Amino acid sequence: MRILVTGPRGFVGARIMDELGQEAIPAPSLQSFDEEGVRRIVDATQPDLIIHTAAMSDIGTCEQNPEGSYRANVEIPVWLARTGVKCLMFSTDQVYSGCAGEGPYTEEETAPSNLYSRHKLEMEQRTLDINPDTVLLRATWMYDMPRYGVPNRSNFLVNMLRQADISFSSTQHRAVTYVREVSGLIRQASLLPGGAYNYGSENTLTMLETAEWLKNTLALPVNIQDAGYRHHLWMDCSRIKSHGIHFCNTIDGLKKCIVDYSL
């Protein structure tokens, strides 16, 4: 199987490249390409599947550069969907950032509250309209230790290890997911029928409780403060589990990571 991976040197994409091995074809950065250029890349590589991980994912950057966000998070995925190749595309738990209920949220309960999440939800809707076989994975905040030669964006674990003072909310329920689980389950995810799926760990703890657990487990010299009210971002992952895809819960995922890296 030939699988074209966008963002192959990114936080998620690099680990998916490792997982797929020789099946993976790294795509160049698509930011400078128009639709015809994107089609030429797909025609030249002849993939059986496209895994689209590339995005403009920083919420503040998207607000400052709405045109860039729209191009990265809506237009390029739409162009990929129009090639006719089955696509697996990463979305975000931020599509639940304005939900009225307490959660955990099912795939039908979207209410994006920022530009990034609004663009992501539009991407989901438009790519599914183009190709109903498109698989959309709504990912949680992901973490890992740094990987040599790959940018390691700010994430829960690294922040906890490196910062002396940090803040998390005592009101926000949100899962964080070990990115190596995300990549390790990607082959199964590629076989899913088209649609949107909550893809990642579940968590019954608040972010403050999760951070306190990690601090105590590793005896970290970090001062954790309450960040005050934050909206819930936790997801109900029943749909993905009904297809045989099971993630560790947040604490068990952190335990696995701790063992993997001898922390």
Number of C-alpha atoms within 10 A of each C-alpha: 10 15 22 24 26 24 22 25 21 18 21 23 21 21 20 26 23 14 17 18 10 11 16 21 20 17 21 15 13 17 13 9 14 13 15 11 13 22 17 13 17 20 12 8 14 15 19 14 19 26 25 22 21 25 22 15 16 10 14 11 14 21 14 11 12 14 11 16 23 21 19 22 27 23 20 22 25 23 18 22 25 17 19 14 18 21 28 26 24 23 28 20 26 27 23 27 18 17 18 12 10 12 16 18 19 16 18 9 16 19 16 19 14 16 20 26 25 19 23 27 21 16 23 25 17 17 25 20 13 15 19 16 20 24 26 28 21 23 22 25 18 22 24 22 16 12 11 7 8 15 12 16 14 11 14 19 19 15 15 21 15 12 13 12 12 15 15 20 21 18 18 21 24 27 26 25 27 27 22 18 19 20 19 15 17 17 12 11 21 19 12 19 13 17 18 22 25 25 29 31 28 25 22 15 19 19 25 21 17 22 21 19 15 18 17 11 12 11 10 15 14 18 13 18 14 13 15 12 11 15 16 26 23 28 27 19 21 17 15 19 14 9 13 12 17 16 20 17 18 21 20 15 20 21 16 15 20 17 9 9 9 7 9
